């Protein structure tokens, strides 16, 4: 059975763990109605459409 010869330093073990804890960049898609960049499977905040249907009334930003 393999046994470590030296103690793994705190920096080395933390560096190894942080590689798996990194957050990914969210995937953005274009809204089919207005072309605004939106998170996938979300209602577009600009026009209020989702899958070609009006879901919410958009708030006018003046």
Secondary structure as the mmCIF struct_conf table of DSSP 4:
data_model
#
loop_
_struct_conf.conf_type_id
_struct_conf.id
_struct_conf.beg_label_comp_id
_struct_conf.beg_label_asym_id
_struct_conf.beg_label_seq_id
_struct_conf.end_label_comp_id
_struct_conf.end_label_asym_id
_struct_conf.end_label_seq_id
BEND BEND1 UNK A 5 UNK A 6
HELX_LH_PP_P HELX_LH_PP_P1 UNK A 7 UNK A 9
HELX_RH_AL_P HELX_RH_AL_P1 UNK A 10 UNK A 21
HELX_LH_PP_P HELX_LH_PP_P2 UNK A 22 UNK A 27
STRN STRN1 UNK A 28 UNK A 30
TURN_TY1_P TURN_TY1_P1 UNK A 32 UNK A 34
STRN STRN2 UNK A 37 UNK A 39
TURN_TY1_P TURN_TY1_P2 UNK A 40 UNK A 41
BEND BEND2 UNK A 42 UNK A 42
TURN_TY1_P TURN_TY1_P3 UNK A 45 UNK A 47
STRN STRN3 UNK A 49 UNK A 50
TURN_TY1_P TURN_TY1_P4 UNK A 51 UNK A 52
STRN STRN4 UNK A 53 UNK A 54
BEND BEND3 UNK A 56 UNK A 56
HELX_LH_PP_P HELX_LH_PP_P3 UNK A 57 UNK A 60
#
